[in-house]
Amino acid sequence: MEEELLDGATGAEAVGGVQSEGSDIAALRQLLERTLMAQEKEAYKQEQRWRRSTTRGAHFTTRGSSSTVVPAPAAPAPAPVVPAPAPVVPAPAAPAPVVPVPAAPALVAPAPAAPVTWSRAAIPRLEKGDDIEQYLTTFERLATAYRWPREDWAVFLVPYLTGKARSAYVAMDMDYAMEYDQVKEAILCKYEISQDVYRRRFREPDIRQGETPRELYMRLKDLFQKWIRPLNKTVEEVSEILILEQ
């Protein structure tokens, strides 16, 4: 192939030396055409050689495979049968020991607090000119602080009464002389202090000199409770009193 290229190049140079410059292009075109034709011929020859070699190899392979006997693979041996293990049955658990539940202790009501062993002289004596309502309120608060039983309050109060209060107690029926609420009501009645008095005081309160709003509130609250006495009445009964008063 290289010799053909060299021959073509030599012929082109010879023609180019004789012809004019106008014929150089035609000569170059002829040279390229010859070169392409030579390459196509060479490629065709190589393709023919490759086909012949492929055909021969396939023929030899077919002859060799037909003369050789390949033994069939042996069948695999069956797997041995292994018996399944017997299920494990757990042994029954021992019963839990019965623990006796201790009985709940009986509820014992707390014992009432013992009265304070203070001297009764701590109770002030009712003096002439004292406000009987304030005196009775002071006695009730001291008796509560001393933890005296309420059923004994009348016995503790009487020794410190004087004047009109003592007269009211003496005039009481003996059957009611041991009940503090009855003694208190008799004393207030002697001083002409009744529920209607508490009502008028509640409706028309007097503003006392130096009295704070807190003190006025507590005084009105005390007057309302003394007038209505809500602890011993239902809501309907309290409502009835207010409606009738209005």
C-alpha angles and dihedrals in degrees: 000000000000089000090054091050090050092047091049092049091049092050091049091052091050093050091045090054092055102036126063127257091268092065094050093086093052091049092050090050092052089049092054092047091052091048093052092048091051091051092050091051091050092049091050091052092050091050091052092050091050092051093050092050092048092050092051093050092051091049092052092047092052093051093048094048093049093053096047118081113206111204116233115250115260117252113256116256114253114260114252114258110244114199114236114251116255114257115261110238111202117230114253112267118246113256114261113254114258109243112202112236111229113240115253112255114254114259109249117199111238113255114250116258113266116247116262110258095225121142116269087227086084087079109087118234118246107253130196111274095024118136103253093208093053090046093054091046090052091050093050093051093048091048090052091049091050089049093232114169110257092229087064097048094095091055091050094046103048098069090061097049121107139175118356092001092057090047091053091053094048091051092055125106111260091235091065100034092093096054114089096207091054092047091049093050091049092051093048091047088054088055089048092245111143139156090272090057090053089049093054092046091050094048095043106031118185115225106229121212113263093009114144123220089251092054091047090051093051091047092051091047091052091048092050093051092048091049100043100024091206096181092076097039137073125236090258092053092049090048090050092054092050093047093049092046091052 
